[in-house]
Amino acid sequence: MYDEILDKKILLIDDEIELLKLMETVLRKEGFKRIFKALKGTDGINLCKNEKPDIVVLDVMMEDMDGFEVCRAIREFSYVPVIFLSARGDHIDKILALGLGADDYVTKPFSPKEVVFRIKAHLRRNIYIKNELTMKKEKICFGDLIIDFKKGEVLKSGKNITLTPKEYHLLCYMTQNANQILTKEMICDEVWNDNYEGYDNTIMVHMRKLRQKLESNPSKPQYIVTVKGLGYKFNIPQD
């Protein structure tokens, strides 16, 4: 798996050229070779379209367009994992970033080694999840909903449903534990690899988005059910 991680493409987007150079140097010392850099948000978006990186490290505060705008633009065509870097430790900013589909949020000042560790952790986790789900079962069906773990596809009534990495991970976790109540703490630990504090709104946003994409009537969900006071569960409809 280690060689597989080092072969992944990394895109760095930050308007601080010295930080870009430092991050590239540290990443190359760790063995990464496929590193792409952008000083502007617009250039980063174009690189993301053309190079299709496996992970994006994105600064929040940039001159031409901020990181939130860049992430929103990237999410229009890609669901690549995104790690935000920010000089602002505002809790609202973190919630906004995670709500846009970011996978991690690191506050400056930070150690470049810490960012590299987080990059490796996300890449390793994505590889592990993909392999683990494929080994468990290649495909599962719930009524008109099909999850193909081998292809990484989700079909609803025969139509391909596009999910972000976190939405897909969340759905896989819930379906692998179908009809079991999953607390928010359990979900946060599995999907975000973090403790629950501060993630309440993020979890609710992701559940709402999954319902909008998967449920015939999101206001009366058939699959993704809230268990009041306890958490959520993936409900297997009765025939």
VOBA-1610 file (N, C-alpha, C; in pm, whole numbers, padded with zeros to 5 digits, always signed):
BEGIN
Met+00083-00121+00000Met+00000+00000+00000Met+00086+00126+00000Tyr+00206+00118+00064Tyr+00291+00237+00075Tyr+00330+00291-00062Asp+00372+00202-00154Asp+00407+00245-00289Asp+00287+00304-00361Glu+00170+00245-00335Glu+00048+00294-00398Glu+00017+00437-00352Ile+00041+00466-00225Ile+00018+00601-00172Ile+00112+00701-00237Leu+00241+00666-00247Leu+00341+00757-00302Leu+00321+00784-00451Asp+00245+00699-00518Asp+00220+00716-00661Asp+00103+00811-00688Lys+00034+00854-00583Lys-00082+00940-00600Lys-00042+01084-00637Lys-00133+01152-00708Lys-00110+01291-00747Lys-00159+01386-00638Ile-00077+01487-00608Ile-00112+01587-00507Ile-00112+01726-00571Leu-00220+01800-00550Leu-00229+01937-00601Leu-00226+02035-00484Leu-00130+02127-00485Leu-00117+02230-00383Leu-00162+02364-00440Ile-00257+02431-00373Ile-00305+02561-00419Ile-00289+02661-00305Asp-00198+02757-00323Asp-00170+02856-00219Asp-00099+02975-00284Asp-00134+03096-00243Asp-00069+03213-00303Asp+00061+03252-00233Glu+00104+03174-00134Glu+00233+03196-00069Glu+00336+03104-00134Ile+00420+03160-00221Ile+00513+03080-00298Ile+00613+03005-00210Glu+00655+03067-00101Glu+00752+03001-00012Glu+00690+02879+00055Leu+00562+02889+00090Leu+00494+02775+00151Leu+00478+02662+00050Leu+00446+02698-00074Leu+00435+02596-00180Leu+00568+02523-00197Lys+00677+02599-00202Lys+00809+02537-00219Lys+00843+02447-00100Leu+00811+02493+00020Leu+00838+02414+00141Leu+00759+02285+00140Met+00629+02295+00108Met+00545+02175+00105Met+00593+02076+00000Glu+00631+02128-00117Glu+00681+02040-00223Glu+00809+01970-00178Thr+00899+02042-00115Thr+01025+01984-00067Thr+00999+01872+00034Val+00910+01898+00129Val+00879+01798+00232Val+00813+01675+00169Leu+00721+01698+00076Leu+00652+01587+00010Leu+00750+01502-00071Arg+00841+01566-00141Arg+00939+01491-00221Arg+01034+01412-00132Lys+01068+01467-00016Lys+01152+01393+00079Lys+01081+01269+00131Glu+00947+01277+00137Glu+00868+01162+00181Glu+00850+01058+00071Gly+00888+01094-00053Gly+00879+00998-00162Gly+00774+01028-00267Phe+00695+01134-00246Phe+00595+01172-00347Phe+00665+01237-00466Lys+00621+01202-00586Lys+00683+01256-00708Lys+00585+01335-00794Arg+00457+01303-00785Arg+00358+01364-00874Arg+00289+01480-00801Ile+00359+01593-00796Ile+00313+01710-00721Ile+00288+01826-00818Phe+00172+01887-00808Phe+00136+02000-00893Phe+00107+02121-00803Lys+00145+02240-00850Lys+00132+02361-00768Lys+00060+02472-00845Ala-00017+02552-00771Ala-00083+02668-00830Ala-00082+02782-00730Leu-00046+02902-00779Leu-00043+03021-00694Leu-00178+03093-00693Lys-00262+03064-00792Lys-00393+03127-00803Lys-00503+03022-00801Gly-00618+03063-00748Gly-00731+02971-00743Gly-00775+02926-00881Thr-00776+03020-00977Thr-00819+02985-01113Thr-00724+02883-01177Asp-00593+02901-01152Asp-00496+02805-01206Asp-00513+02668-01139Gly-00544+02671-01009Gly-00566+02546-00937Gly-00685+02469-00991Ile-00791+02542-01023Ile-00911+02478-01079Ile-00878+02412-01212Asn-00805+02483-01297Asn-00767+02428-01428Asn-00677+02306-01413Leu-00582+02312-01320Leu-00494+02197-01296Leu-00575+02077-01246Cys-00673+02104-01162Cys-00757+01996-01110Cys-00836+01929-01222Lys-00883+02010-01317Lys-00956+01955-01432Lys-00865+01871-01520Asn-00744+01922-01545Asn-00655+01858-01642Asn-00576+01741-01585Glu-00530+01754-01461Glu-00441+01652-01404Glu-00514+01547-01320Lys-00636+01579-01278Lys-00716+01487-01197Lys-00637+01432-01077Pro-00601+01519-00983Pro-00523+01476-00867Pro-00602+01384-00775Asp-00530+01314-00689Asp-00594+01224-00593Asp-00629+01296-00463Ile-00566+01412-00440Ile-00598+01493-00322Ile-00555+01637-00349Val-00629+01732-00293Val-00600+01875-00310Val-00575+01936-00173Val-00467+02013-00161Val-00439+02090-00040Val-00460+02237-00076Leu-00555+02302-00011Leu-00607+02431-00057Leu-00605+02537+00054Asp-00545+02652+00025Asp-00544+02764+00120Asp-00679+02835+00116Val-00724+02883+00231Val-00852+02955+00237Val-00839+03097+00184Met-00737+03169+00231Met-00725+03312+00199Met-00627+03333+00083Met-00683+03361-00035Met-00603+03391-00154Met-00659+03516-00220Glu-00578+03582-00300Glu-00617+03713-00353Glu-00721+03705-00465Asp-00700+03617-00563Asp-00791+03618-00679Asp-00928+03560-00646Met-00931+03455-00567Met-01056+03397-00519Met-01023+03313-00397Asp-01111+03315-00297Asp-01077+03244-00174Asp-01096+03093-00190Gly-01045+03020-00092Gly-01049+02874-00100Gly-01189+02817-00106Phe-01285+02884-00041Phe-01423+02836-00045Phe-01476+02841-00189Glu-01446+02949-00259Glu-01489+02961-00399Glu-01422+02855-00486Val-01293+02832-00460Val-01220+02731-00537Val-01279+02593-00513Cys-01305+02561-00387Cys-01363+02430-00354Cys-01500+02414-00419Arg-01580+02520-00413Arg-01713+02514-00474Arg-01703+02490-00625Ala-01605+02554-00690Ala-01585+02535-00834Ala-01537+02394-00865Ile-01446+02343-00784Ile-01395+02207-00804Ile-01507+02105-00788Arg-01595+02128-00691Arg-01703+02033-00666Arg-01804+02027-00782Glu-01797+02121-00874Glu-01886+02116-00989Glu-01844+02009-01089Phe-01718+01964-01082Phe-01672+01863-01177Phe-01592+01750-01113Ser-01558+01762-00985Ser-01474+01660-00922Ser-01509+01644-00774Tyr-01490+01525-00723Tyr-01512+01497-00582Tyr-01383+01448-00516Val-01271+01502-00565Val-01141+01471-00509Val-01136+01517-00362Pro-01074+01440-00273Pro-01060+01484-00134Pro-00986+01618-00124Val-01032+01705-00035Val-00973+01839-00019Val-00934+01862+00127Ile-00811+01908+00147Ile-00765+01951+00280Ile-00750+02103+00277Phe-00821+02173+00364Phe-00810+02318+00373Phe-00697+02358+00467Leu-00623+02463+00428Leu-00526+02528+00516Leu-00578+02668+00544Ser-00577+02711+00670Ser-00633+02842+00701Ser-00558+02911+00814Ala-00541+03042+00799Ala-00483+03124+00906Ala-00592+03164+01005Arg-00718+03134+00968Arg-00831+03169+01053Arg-00880+03045+01126Gly-00887+03056+01258Gly-00931+02942+01337Gly-01079+02947+01370Asp-01152+03032+01300Asp-01295+03051+01325Asp-01370+02919+01303His-01450+02883+01404His-01527+02758+01397His-01624+02760+01279Ile-01679+02878+01247Ile-01773+02891+01136Ile-01705+02857+01004Asp-01580+02901+00988Asp-01506+02871+00865Asp-01488+02721+00848Lys-01459+02654+00958Lys-01440+02508+00952Lys-01569+02439+00910Ile-01680+02483+00968Ile-01810+02425+00933Ile-01842+02450+00786Leu-01814+02573+00739Leu-01839+02607+00599Leu-01755+02520+00507Ala-01628+02503+00540Ala-01539+02421+00457Ala-01587+02276+00451Leu-01620+02220+00565Leu-01667+02081+00569Leu-01802+02068+00498Gly-01885+02171+00510Gly-02014+02170+00442Gly-02001+02173+00291Leu-01892+02233+00242Leu-01866+02239+00098Leu-01810+02107+00045Gly-01779+02016+00136Gly-01726+01886+00094Gly-01580+01866+00124Ala-01520+01957+00203Ala-01379+01938+00242Ala-01367+01817+00333Asp-01250+01754+00330Asp-01227+01635+00411Asp-01148+01664+00537Asp-01081+01778+00541Asp-00999+01812+00657Asp-00977+01963+00660Tyr-00940+02014+00776Tyr-00921+02158+00795Tyr-00807+02179+00893Val-00697+02238+00845Val-00577+02258+00928Val-00555+02407+00947Thr-00536+02449+01071Thr-00518+02591+01102Thr-00370+02628+01109Lys-00334+02738+01041Lys-00199+02791+01048Lys-00178+02864+01182Pro-00054+02865+01237Pro+00066+02799+01183Pro+00062+02649+01208Phe+00121+02574+01120Phe+00122+02429+01133Phe+00258+02376+01089Ser+00283+02254+01125Ser+00405+02187+01081Ser+00379+02124+00944Pro+00464+02149+00844Pro+00448+02083+00714Pro+00439+01932+00728Lys+00512+01878+00827Lys+00508+01733+00851Lys+00367+01688+00889Glu+00297+01774+00965Glu+00161+01740+01004Glu+00071+01731+00881Val+00086+01827+00789Val+00005+01825+00667Val+00036+01701+00585Val+00164+01665+00574Val+00203+01544+00501Val+00141+01422+00567Phe+00143+01418+00699Phe+00081+01307+00772Phe-00067+01296+00739Arg-00135+01411+00737Arg-00278+01411+00706Arg-00304+01368+00561Ile-00219+01413+00469Ile-00231+01372+00329Ile-00219+01220+00319Lys-00117+01165+00382Lys-00097+01020+00379Lys-00215+00947+00443Ala-00264+01001+00554Ala-00374+00937+00624Ala-00499+00930+00537His-00530+01040+00466His-00648+01042+00379His-00630+00948+00260Leu-00513+00950+00199Leu-00488+00861+00085Leu-00493+00715+00129Arg-00430+00685+00241Arg-00429+00548+00292Arg-00570+00502+00326Arg-00646+00590+00389Arg-00783+00556+00428Arg-00870+00531+00306Asn-00856+00612+00203Asn-00934+00593+00081Asn-00901+00461+00013Ile-00771+00427+00009Ile-00728+00300-00050Ile-00783+00183+00032Tyr-00771+00194+00164Tyr-00818+00087+00252Tyr-00968+00065+00239Ile-01043+00175+00240Ile-01189+00164+00230Ile-01228+00097+00099Lys-01166+00141-00010Lys-01197+00084-00141Lys-01168-00066-00144Asn-01051-00106-00092Asn-01013-00247-00091Asn-01100-00328+00003Glu-01127-00271+00121Glu-01205-00342+00222Glu-01347-00368+00173Leu-01409-00266+00115Leu-01546-00282+00067Leu-01553-00380-00048Thr-01452-00378-00134Thr-01448-00471-00247Thr-01436-00614-00198Met-01354-00635-00092Met-01335-00769-00038Met-01463-00820+00029Lys-01532-00731+00098Lys-01652-00773+00170Lys-01762-00817+00074Lys-01789-00733-00023Lys-01897-00762-00117Lys-01883-00668-00235Glu-01896-00720-00354Glu-01876-00635-00471Glu-01997-00546-00498Lys-02115-00593-00462Lys-02235-00516-00494Lys-02347-00552-00396Ile-02422-00451-00352Ile-02540-00476-00271Ile-02657-00398-00329Cys-02776-00453-00311Cys-02897-00392-00367Cys-03002-00374-00258Phe-03063-00258-00255Phe-03174-00230-00166Phe-03285-00170-00251Gly-03382-00251-00291Gly-03488-00201-00378Gly-03430-00148-00508Asp-03455-00019-00537Asp-03405+00040-00662Asp-03267+00103-00644Leu-03207+00082-00526Leu-03075+00138-00497Leu-02968+00029-00505Ile-02866+00054-00586Ile-02756-00041-00604Ile-02624+00029-00573Ile-02541-00034-00490Ile-02407+00017-00461Ile-02307-00084-00512Asp-02231-00044-00612Asp-02129-00129-00673Asp-01993-00089-00616Phe-01946-00165-00516Phe-01820-00132-00450Phe-01700-00148-00542Lys-01708-00244-00631Lys-01595-00269-00722Lys-01573-00150-00815Lys-01682-00095-00866Lys-01673+00019-00958Lys-01680+00153-00885Gly-01719+00150-00757Gly-01735+00274-00683Gly-01853+00355-00733Glu-01959+00286-00775Glu-02076+00353-00832Glu-02199+00332-00745Val-02289+00430-00749Val-02418+00420-00682Val-02525+00447-00787Leu-02620+00355-00799Leu-02726+00367-00898Leu-02861+00376-00828Lys-02945+00465-00875Lys-03081+00480-00825Lys-03175+00469-00943Ser-03257+00365-00945Ser-03347+00340-01058Ser-03270+00335-01189Gly-03150+00277-01184Gly-03068+00260-01304Gly-02984+00381-01342Lys-03000+00492-01270Lys-02925+00614-01302Lys-02809+00631-01205Asn-02693+00668-01261Asn-02574+00688-01179Asn-02588+00813-01092Ile-02565+00798-00962Ile-02573+00909-00868Ile-02432+00953-00830Thr-02401+01080-00849Thr-02268+01133-00816Thr-02263+01173-00669Leu-02168+01114-00595Leu-02149+01145-00454Leu-02008+01198-00430Thr-01993+01282-00329Thr-01859+01324-00288Thr-01793+01206-00217Pro-01660+01209-00199Pro-01593+01100-00127Pro-01652+01076+00012Lys-01682+01184+00084Lys-01738+01169+00218Lys-01879+01112+00212Glu-01960+01157+00117Glu-02096+01103+00102Glu-02091+00954+00070Tyr-01999+00917-00019Tyr-01985+00775-00056Tyr-01939+00693+00064His-01840+00742+00136His-01790+00673+00255His-01902+00657+00358Leu-01978+00764+00380Leu-02088+00762+00475Leu-02194+00660+00433Leu-02230+00660+00305Leu-02329+00565+00256Leu-02280+00421+00271Cys-02154+00397+00235Cys-02097+00263+00248Cys-02099+00216+00393Tyr-02060+00305+00483Tyr-02058+00270+00625Tyr-02198+00235+00675Met-02296+00314+00634Met-02433+00289+00680Met-02490+00161+00621Thr-02465+00137+00492Thr-02520+00017+00429Thr-02452-00110+00478Gln-02322-00100+00512Gln-02253-00216+00567Gln-02302-00248+00709Asn-02372-00151+00769Asn-02431-00170+00902Asn-02581-00146+00897Ala-02643-00192+00789Ala-02786-00168+00766Ala-02871-00218+00882Asn-02976-00140+00911Asn-03071-00168+01018Asn-03011-00158+01158Gln-02889-00106+01168Gln-02826-00083+01298Gln-02821+00067+01326Ile-02849+00104+01450Ile-02841+00245+01488Ile-02694+00285+01500Leu-02658+00392+01430Leu-02522+00445+01435Leu-02526+00582+01501Thr-02457+00597+01612Thr-02456+00726+01680Thr-02373+00826+01600Lys-02392+00954+01628Lys-02313+01056+01560Lys-02165+01041+01592Glu-02136+00997+01714Glu-01997+00974+01753Glu-01934+00863+01669Met-02009+00755+01647Met-01960+00644+01565Met-01938+00689+01421Ile-02033+00765+01368Ile-02023+00813+01230Ile-01903+00905+01214Cys-01886+00996+01309Cys-01775+01092+01301Cys-01641+01020+01309Asp-01631+00921+01395Asp-01506+00846+01409Asp-01473+00769+01283Glu-01574+00709+01221Glu-01552+00627+01102Glu-01528+00711+00977Val-01611+00811+00955Val-01609+00886+00829Val-01511+01003+00832Trp-01504+01073+00945Trp-01414+01190+00954Trp-01287+01161+01034Asn-01282+01042+01092Asn-01163+01002+01170Asn-01129+01106+01276Asp-01233+01153+01346Asp-01214+01260+01444Asp-01318+01243+01554Asn-01300+01314+01666Asn-01402+01309+01769Asn-01522+01393+01726Tyr-01633+01374+01795Tyr-01760+01428+01750Tyr-01773+01580+01765Glu-01702+01639+01857Glu-01720+01780+01890Glu-01706+01871+01767Gly-01810+01949+01741Gly-01807+02044+01630Gly-01856+01990+01497Tyr-01894+01861+01492Tyr-01933+01801+01364Tyr-02084+01782+01350Asp-02161+01824+01449Asp-02305+01799+01445Asp-02369+01852+01317Asn-02343+01978+01285Asn-02401+02038+01165Asn-02348+01972+01038Thr-02220+01938+01038Thr-02159+01873+00921Thr-02226+01739+00891Ile-02250+01660+00995Ile-02317+01531+00977Ile-02458+01551+00924Met-02530+01647+00981Met-02667+01673+00936Met-02670+01716+00789Val-02575+01800+00750Val-02567+01845+00611Val-02544+01727+00517His-02453+01638+00553His-02423+01522+00468His-02542+01426+00461Met-02613+01408+00572Met-02731+01323+00570Met-02838+01384+00480Arg-02855+01515+00489Arg-02955+01583+00406Arg-02922+01568+00258Lys-02793+01584+00224Lys-02752+01572+00084Lys-02771+01430+00033Leu-02741+01332+00116Leu-02763+01193+00075Leu-02912+01167+00050Arg-02996+01218+00137Arg-03140+01201+00118Arg-03187+01267-00011Gln-03136+01386-00038Gln-03175+01456-00161Gln-03135+01378-00285Lys-03024+01307-00278Lys-02974+01234-00394Lys-03034+01094-00406Leu-03070+01033-00293Leu-03109+00892-00295Leu-03257+00866-00270Glu-03322+00954-00197Glu-03461+00928-00159Glu-03559+00981-00263Ser-03665+00907-00286Ser-03771+00954-00376Ser-03842+01074-00315Asn-03857+01070-00182Asn-03917+01182-00109Asn-03828+01212+00012Pro-03732+01305-00004Pro-03636+01333+00104Pro-03699+01372+00237Ser-03818+01433+00233Ser-03884+01474+00357Ser-03943+01355+00432Lys-03963+01244+00360Lys-04009+01119+00421Lys-03915+01007+00378Pro-03793+01006+00433Pro-03690+00912+00387Pro-03727+00766+00406Gln-03693+00688+00305Gln-03717+00544+00309Gln-03593+00470+00358Tyr-03476+00522+00323Tyr-03350+00455+00356Tyr-03278+00517+00475Ile-03248+00646+00467Ile-03166+00712+00569Ile-03257+00773+00675Val-03268+00702+00786Val-03367+00736+00888Val-03299+00794+01012Thr-03357+00901+01065Thr-03311+00958+01191Thr-03376+00884+01307Val-03296+00839+01401Val-03347+00776+01523Val-03334+00880+01634Lys-03442+00943+01668Lys-03441+01058+01759Lys-03366+01029+01889Gly-03272+01117+01919Gly-03196+01106+02042Gly-03084+01004+02040Leu-03075+00928+01930Leu-02973+00823+01923Leu-02876+00841+01806Gly-02928+00868+01688Gly-02840+00882+01572Gly-02914+00855+01442Tyr-02856+00772+01358Tyr-02914+00741+01227Tyr-02901+00592+01200Lys-02981+00546+01105Lys-02962+00409+01057Lys-03004+00401+00911Phe-02944+00305+00840Phe-02985+00278+00703Phe-03092+00171+00711Asn-03211+00207+00672Asn-03326+00118+00683Asn-03343+00036+00557Ile-03353-00096+00572Ile-03381-00184+00459Ile-03532-00194+00443Pro-03587-00140+00335Pro-03733-00142+00316Pro-03787-00284+00312Gln-03904-00301+00372Gln-03970-00431+00368Gln-04046-00446+00238Asp-04036-00565+00179Asp-04108-00590+00054Asp-04258-00592+00079
//
